Amino acid sequence: MKRLRTWIILLMALVFAQLPAQLFGADTMTLRVFAAASLAGPFGEIARDFEAKHKGTKVQLNLAGSQQLAAQIEQGASADLFASADEQWMSALQEKSLVQGEPQVFARNRLVVIVPGTNPARIGKLQDLTRPGVKIVVGAEAAPIGAYTRDVLRNLSKTDGYAASFGTKVLANVVSEEENVRSVVGKVQLGEADAGFCYGSDITGLVGRYVKVIEIPESANVIATYPIAVLANSASADLARQFVESVRSGDGQRTLERFGLIPITRTP
């Protein structure tokens, strides 16, 4: 009986070895996409659509500030794609030969100022941001949203109707500098700050119910540019290129636009 059981076990092992690997999930491919925090909504939807069209593929999103993601990639994190909220951090990876081919722009964005829905500081215009005691939250200078915010402040300081010291006074009211834009929005939404600078796409959906938007004059605003690229150490480069195509496809662009970003098919 013992010998018979041994033969049965060996026979079963041989049979299972011949079965298709996908029955056990061994053929499942994981595509690791490192994407700027402001892409959480649209990339979540694009990832689900991609998985539906590519059976056996799991898209794993790592969402954070572009500067944080670039640092993780430089330190050897396993990643297939990088979608940045600016060109600076993409260029930094290119210079280190960590990117395959030429990055492709897939979306753009604009900045806005938001205040809590209750607006306790009674902020009605951008000039109110310089009032003593106003609590402002911005992105850290290394984060794309932080760099864009400082560009806007410099532009406004040269704009009619704004004092030359406007930017300096606004920064003097900053009580917190965040590593990504979602943290900026979260603090304003929760009333932990009187105002914050974020992307126009950040106030779509439910967030729009809890904050009010103050527009930045077009002449002083900046256009945030979003590039995407396959990474040099990608274990699934072909699949990664297909994801890039999905993001830049008609469906992908419509998804990005629905979440408030500016598609490349439309002039900013």
VEXKEVO-867046 format. One record per residue (C-alpha): residue number from 1; residue in one letter; x, y, z. Coordinates in Angstrom, 2 decimals, padded with zeros to 5 digits, always signed. Example, Ala and Ser with C-alpha at 12.3 -4.5 7.8 and 13.67 -1.06 7.14 Angstrom:
BEGIN
+-----+-----+---------+---------+---------+
:   n : res :      xx :      yy :      zz :
+-----+-----+---------+---------+---------+
:   1 :   A : +012.30 : -004.50 : +007.80 :
:   2 :   S : +013.67 : -001.06 : +007.14 :
+-----+-----+---------+---------+---------+
//
This chain:
BEGIN
+-----+-----+---------+---------+---------+
:   n : res :      xx :      yy :      zz :
+-----+-----+---------+---------+---------+
:   1 :   M : +000.00 : +000.00 : +000.00 :
:   2 :   K : +002.83 : +002.38 : +000.84 :
:   3 :   R : +004.44 : +001.79 : -002.56 :
:   4 :   L : +001.06 : +002.31 : -004.27 :
:   5 :   R : +000.54 : +005.65 : -002.51 :
:   6 :   T : +004.01 : +006.73 : -003.58 :
:   7 :   W : +003.25 : +005.92 : -007.22 :
:   8 :   I : -000.07 : +007.78 : -007.02 :
:   9 :   I : +001.64 : +010.88 : -005.61 :
:  10 :   L : +004.29 : +010.79 : -008.35 :
:  11 :   L : +001.63 : +010.32 : -011.03 :
:  12 :   M : -000.40 : +013.26 : -009.72 :
:  13 :   A : +002.71 : +015.45 : -009.64 :
:  14 :   L : +003.42 : +014.55 : -013.26 :
:  15 :   V : -000.15 : +015.33 : -014.32 :
:  16 :   F : -000.19 : +018.71 : -012.55 :
:  17 :   A : +003.16 : +019.60 : -014.09 :
:  18 :   Q : +001.60 : +019.23 : -017.54 :
:  19 :   L : -001.44 : +021.41 : -016.80 :
:  20 :   P : -001.47 : +025.01 : -018.15 :
:  21 :   A : +000.36 : +027.32 : -015.79 :
:  22 :   Q : -002.40 : +029.92 : -015.97 :
:  23 :   L : -004.72 : +027.57 : -014.03 :
:  24 :   F : -002.59 : +028.32 : -010.99 :
:  25 :   G : -002.06 : +032.01 : -011.74 :
:  26 :   A : +001.61 : +031.46 : -012.66 :
:  27 :   D : +001.06 : +033.24 : -015.95 :
:  28 :   T : -000.30 : +036.40 : -014.33 :
:  29 :   M : +001.74 : +039.42 : -015.35 :
:  30 :   T : +002.12 : +042.35 : -012.97 :
:  31 :   L : +002.66 : +045.73 : -014.59 :
:  32 :   R : +004.13 : +048.16 : -012.08 :
:  33 :   V : +003.12 : +051.74 : -012.90 :
:  34 :   F : +004.69 : +054.58 : -010.91 :
:  35 :   A : +002.38 : +057.57 : -011.38 :
:  36 :   A : +002.07 : +061.09 : -009.98 :
:  37 :   A : -000.49 : +061.40 : -007.17 :
:  38 :   S : -002.68 : +063.71 : -009.28 :
:  39 :   L : -003.28 : +060.78 : -011.66 :
:  40 :   A : -004.94 : +058.55 : -009.06 :
:  41 :   G : -008.45 : +058.84 : -010.51 :
:  42 :   P : -007.88 : +058.52 : -014.25 :
:  43 :   F : -005.07 : +055.96 : -013.99 :
:  44 :   G : -007.20 : +053.82 : -011.70 :
:  45 :   E : -009.86 : +053.66 : -014.40 :
:  46 :   I : -007.38 : +053.21 : -017.26 :
:  47 :   A : -005.71 : +050.39 : -015.29 :
:  48 :   R : -009.02 : +048.57 : -014.84 :
:  49 :   D : -009.80 : +048.87 : -018.55 :
:  50 :   F : -006.32 : +047.64 : -019.41 :
:  51 :   E : -006.69 : +044.59 : -017.18 :
:  52 :   A : -010.04 : +043.77 : -018.79 :
:  53 :   K : -008.47 : +043.85 : -022.25 :
:  54 :   H : -005.30 : +042.00 : -021.24 :
:  55 :   K : -006.41 : +038.87 : -019.43 :
:  56 :   G : -003.91 : +037.65 : -016.89 :
:  57 :   T : -002.47 : +041.14 : -016.37 :
:  58 :   K : -002.55 : +042.98 : -013.05 :
:  59 :   V : -001.72 : +046.70 : -013.05 :
:  60 :   Q : -000.12 : +047.75 : -009.77 :
:  61 :   L : -000.24 : +051.51 : -009.23 :
:  62 :   N : +002.29 : +053.26 : -007.02 :
:  63 :   L : +000.98 : +056.81 : -006.51 :
:  64 :   A : +003.10 : +059.52 : -004.87 :
:  65 :   G : +004.86 : +062.80 : -005.59 :
:  66 :   S : +006.88 : +062.58 : -008.81 :
:  67 :   Q : +010.06 : +063.43 : -006.91 :
:  68 :   Q : +009.43 : +060.54 : -004.51 :
:  69 :   L : +008.78 : +058.10 : -007.35 :
:  70 :   A : +011.91 : +059.19 : -009.21 :
:  71 :   A : +013.97 : +058.63 : -006.05 :
:  72 :   Q : +012.49 : +055.14 : -005.61 :
:  73 :   I : +013.33 : +054.27 : -009.23 :
:  74 :   E : +016.89 : +055.55 : -008.82 :
:  75 :   Q : +017.26 : +053.36 : -005.75 :
:  76 :   G : +016.32 : +050.25 : -007.74 :
:  77 :   A : +012.59 : +049.85 : -007.10 :
:  78 :   S : +010.89 : +047.36 : -009.43 :
:  79 :   A : +008.90 : +049.44 : -011.91 :
:  80 :   D : +007.85 : +049.23 : -015.55 :
:  81 :   L : +006.47 : +052.72 : -016.20 :
:  82 :   F : +006.87 : +056.23 : -014.87 :
:  83 :   A : +004.19 : +058.91 : -015.38 :
:  84 :   S : +005.41 : +062.23 : -014.00 :
:  85 :   A : +003.55 : +065.47 : -013.29 :
:  86 :   D : +006.42 : +067.44 : -014.78 :
:  87 :   E : +009.31 : +067.02 : -017.18 :
:  88 :   Q : +012.02 : +067.78 : -014.62 :
:  89 :   W : +011.86 : +064.43 : -012.84 :
:  90 :   M : +011.50 : +062.49 : -016.06 :
:  91 :   S : +014.62 : +064.24 : -017.37 :
:  92 :   A : +016.47 : +063.34 : -014.16 :
:  93 :   L : +015.84 : +059.64 : -014.87 :
:  94 :   Q : +016.78 : +060.06 : -018.53 :
:  95 :   E : +020.14 : +061.53 : -017.52 :
:  96 :   K : +020.81 : +058.38 : -015.50 :
:  97 :   S : +019.81 : +056.11 : -018.41 :
:  98 :   L : +016.84 : +054.75 : -016.46 :
:  99 :   V : +014.32 : +055.39 : -019.24 :
: 100 :   Q : +013.77 : +053.52 : -022.50 :
: 101 :   G : +013.35 : +055.68 : -025.60 :
: 102 :   E : +011.81 : +059.13 : -025.58 :
: 103 :   P : +009.11 : +060.02 : -023.00 :
: 104 :   Q : +005.76 : +060.98 : -024.46 :
: 105 :   V : +003.51 : +063.76 : -023.18 :
: 106 :   F : +000.01 : +062.42 : -022.51 :
: 107 :   A : -001.80 : +065.20 : -020.59 :
: 108 :   R : -001.57 : +068.72 : -019.20 :
: 109 :   N : -003.05 : +070.55 : -016.23 :
: 110 :   R : -003.59 : +074.01 : -014.74 :
: 111 :   L : -003.34 : +075.30 : -011.20 :
: 112 :   V : -006.13 : +076.68 : -009.03 :
: 113 :   V : -006.44 : +077.87 : -005.44 :
: 114 :   I : -008.93 : +076.10 : -003.18 :
: 115 :   V : -010.47 : +077.08 : +000.16 :
: 116 :   P : -012.64 : +074.99 : +002.50 :
: 117 :   G : -016.33 : +075.01 : +001.69 :
: 118 :   T : -017.04 : +076.97 : +004.87 :
: 119 :   N : -014.24 : +079.42 : +003.99 :
: 120 :   P : -013.56 : +080.53 : +007.61 :
: 121 :   A : -010.82 : +082.97 : +006.55 :
: 122 :   R : -013.25 : +084.75 : +004.19 :
: 123 :   I : -010.95 : +084.48 : +001.21 :
: 124 :   G : -012.68 : +085.88 : -001.85 :
: 125 :   K : -009.77 : +086.77 : -004.09 :
: 126 :   L : -006.12 : +085.83 : -004.49 :
: 127 :   Q : -004.95 : +089.07 : -002.87 :
: 128 :   D : -006.54 : +087.86 : +000.39 :
: 129 :   L : -003.86 : +085.17 : +000.63 :
: 130 :   T : -001.39 : +087.81 : +001.85 :
: 131 :   R : -003.44 : +088.78 : +004.91 :
: 132 :   P : -001.61 : +088.08 : +008.20 :
: 133 :   G : -002.88 : +084.96 : +009.91 :
: 134 :   V : -004.13 : +083.19 : +006.77 :
: 135 :   K : -002.97 : +079.56 : +006.83 :
: 136 :   I : -001.80 : +078.31 : +003.44 :
: 137 :   V : -000.63 : +074.85 : +002.41 :
: 138 :   V : +001.49 : +074.26 : -000.70 :
: 139 :   G : +003.54 : +071.50 : -002.24 :
: 140 :   A : +007.17 : +071.10 : -001.22 :
: 141 :   E : +009.51 : +072.89 : -003.61 :
: 142 :   A : +010.85 : +069.59 : -004.99 :
: 143 :   A : +007.36 : +068.33 : -005.80 :
: 144 :   P : +005.94 : +069.37 : -009.19 :
: 145 :   I : +002.92 : +071.06 : -007.59 :
: 146 :   G : +005.28 : +072.99 : -005.32 :
: 147 :   A : +007.48 : +074.14 : -008.19 :
: 148 :   Y : +004.47 : +075.12 : -010.30 :
: 149 :   T : +002.98 : +077.04 : -007.33 :
: 150 :   R : +006.13 : +079.10 : -006.94 :
: 151 :   D : +006.13 : +079.83 : -010.69 :
: 152 :   V : +002.56 : +081.11 : -010.39 :
: 153 :   L : +003.46 : +083.30 : -007.39 :
: 154 :   R : +006.37 : +084.82 : -009.31 :
: 155 :   N : +004.08 : +085.48 : -012.27 :
: 156 :   L : +001.38 : +087.08 : -010.12 :
: 157 :   S : +003.99 : +089.33 : -008.48 :
: 158 :   K : +004.58 : +090.82 : -011.95 :
: 159 :   T : +000.89 : +091.13 : -012.82 :
: 160 :   D : -001.18 : +094.31 : -012.69 :
: 161 :   G : -003.28 : +094.42 : -009.55 :
: 162 :   Y : -000.75 : +092.48 : -007.46 :
: 163 :   A : +002.06 : +093.90 : -005.35 :
: 164 :   A : +005.64 : +093.01 : -006.23 :
: 165 :   S : +005.81 : +091.41 : -002.77 :
: 166 :   F : +002.71 : +089.26 : -003.36 :
: 167 :   G : +004.58 : +085.96 : -003.71 :
: 168 :   T : +006.81 : +086.61 : -000.71 :
: 169 :   K : +003.84 : +087.46 : +001.50 :
: 170 :   V : +001.89 : +084.37 : +000.40 :
: 171 :   L : +004.86 : +082.10 : +001.16 :
: 172 :   A : +005.20 : +083.78 : +004.56 :
: 173 :   N : +001.70 : +082.45 : +005.36 :
: 174 :   V : +002.56 : +078.86 : +004.46 :
: 175 :   V : +002.02 : +076.55 : +007.44 :
: 176 :   S : +002.77 : +073.25 : +005.69 :
: 177 :   E : +004.63 : +072.00 : +002.62 :
: 178 :   E : +003.39 : +068.65 : +001.33 :
: 179 :   E : +005.15 : +065.96 : -000.71 :
: 180 :   N : +002.21 : +065.49 : -003.09 :
: 181 :   V : -000.87 : +067.35 : -004.21 :
: 182 :   R : -003.35 : +064.93 : -002.65 :
: 183 :   S : -002.02 : +065.92 : +000.78 :
: 184 :   V : -002.49 : +069.59 : -000.06 :
: 185 :   V : -006.10 : +069.00 : -001.09 :
: 186 :   G : -006.76 : +066.80 : +001.95 :
: 187 :   K : -005.62 : +069.46 : +004.42 :
: 188 :   V : -007.78 : +072.15 : +002.85 :
: 189 :   Q : -010.76 : +069.81 : +002.56 :
: 190 :   L : -010.47 : +068.95 : +006.27 :
: 191 :   G : -010.18 : +072.61 : +007.25 :
: 192 :   E : -006.59 : +072.29 : +008.46 :
: 193 :   A : -005.63 : +075.17 : +006.17 :
: 194 :   D : -007.45 : +078.25 : +004.87 :
: 195 :   A : -006.23 : +077.82 : +001.30 :
: 196 :   G : -004.02 : +075.70 : -000.90 :
: 197 :   F : -002.63 : +075.52 : -004.42 :
: 198 :   C : -003.52 : +072.41 : -006.42 :
: 199 :   Y : -004.34 : +071.24 : -009.96 :
: 200 :   G : -007.69 : +071.91 : -011.57 :
: 201 :   S : -008.14 : +068.15 : -011.93 :
: 202 :   D : -007.94 : +067.70 : -008.14 :
: 203 :   I : -011.33 : +069.28 : -007.47 :
: 204 :   T : -013.41 : +067.01 : -009.70 :
: 205 :   G : -015.86 : +064.53 : -008.20 :
: 206 :   L : -016.59 : +064.47 : -004.48 :
: 207 :   V : -013.80 : +066.88 : -003.55 :
: 208 :   G : -015.65 : +069.65 : -005.35 :
: 209 :   R : -018.44 : +069.42 : -002.78 :
: 210 :   Y : -016.16 : +070.35 : +000.10 :
: 211 :   V : -013.99 : +073.11 : -001.34 :
: 212 :   K : -014.43 : +076.32 : -003.28 :
: 213 :   V : -012.21 : +077.28 : -006.19 :
: 214 :   I : -010.52 : +080.61 : -006.84 :
: 215 :   E : -009.25 : +080.78 : -010.40 :
: 216 :   I : -005.75 : +082.00 : -011.24 :
: 217 :   P : -005.58 : +084.55 : -014.09 :
: 218 :   E : -004.65 : +082.78 : -017.30 :
: 219 :   S : -001.82 : +085.24 : -017.94 :
: 220 :   A : -000.14 : +084.21 : -014.67 :
: 221 :   N : -001.04 : +080.52 : -014.62 :
: 222 :   V : +001.25 : +077.71 : -015.74 :
: 223 :   I : +000.63 : +074.60 : -017.80 :
: 224 :   A : +001.71 : +071.42 : -016.04 :
: 225 :   T : +003.04 : +068.87 : -018.51 :
: 226 :   Y : +002.75 : +065.12 : -017.88 :
: 227 :   P : +005.21 : +062.77 : -019.66 :
: 228 :   I : +005.18 : +058.96 : -019.50 :
: 229 :   A : +007.93 : +056.46 : -020.35 :
: 230 :   V : +008.86 : +052.80 : -020.14 :
: 231 :   L : +011.70 : +052.26 : -017.68 :
: 232 :   A : +015.02 : +050.73 : -018.65 :
: 233 :   N : +014.77 : +047.88 : -016.13 :
: 234 :   S : +011.19 : +046.96 : -016.98 :
: 235 :   A : +010.54 : +043.23 : -016.86 :
: 236 :   S : +007.51 : +043.69 : -019.15 :
: 237 :   A : +008.58 : +046.35 : -021.64 :
: 238 :   D : +006.19 : +045.25 : -024.42 :
: 239 :   L : +003.23 : +045.28 : -022.05 :
: 240 :   A : +004.36 : +048.64 : -020.67 :
: 241 :   R : +004.41 : +050.11 : -024.18 :
: 242 :   Q : +000.86 : +048.87 : -024.67 :
: 243 :   F : -000.17 : +050.68 : -021.49 :
: 244 :   V : +001.38 : +053.90 : -022.83 :
: 245 :   E : -000.66 : +053.42 : -026.01 :
: 246 :   S : -003.80 : +052.98 : -023.91 :
: 247 :   V : -003.13 : +056.21 : -022.01 :
: 248 :   R : -002.60 : +058.13 : -025.26 :
: 249 :   S : -005.49 : +056.45 : -027.11 :
: 250 :   G : -008.85 : +058.10 : -027.70 :
: 251 :   D : -010.41 : +056.23 : -024.78 :
: 252 :   G : -007.51 : +057.05 : -022.48 :
: 253 :   Q : -007.61 : +060.74 : -023.39 :
: 254 :   R : -011.35 : +060.91 : -022.79 :
: 255 :   T : -010.84 : +059.34 : -019.36 :
: 256 :   L : -008.15 : +061.90 : -018.50 :
: 257 :   E : -010.40 : +064.74 : -019.64 :
: 258 :   R : -013.32 : +063.43 : -017.61 :
: 259 :   F : -011.10 : +063.64 : -014.53 :
: 260 :   G : -010.25 : +067.27 : -015.27 :
: 261 :   L : -006.89 : +066.97 : -017.06 :
: 262 :   I : -006.25 : +068.58 : -020.42 :
: 263 :   P : -005.85 : +065.88 : -023.10 :
: 264 :   I : -003.09 : +066.21 : -025.68 :
: 265 :   T : -005.82 : +066.30 : -028.33 :
: 266 :   R : -006.89 : +069.75 : -027.04 :
: 267 :   T : -004.91 : +072.98 : -027.00 :
: 268 :   P : -004.22 : +074.11 : -023.41 :
+-----+-----+---------+---------+---------+
//
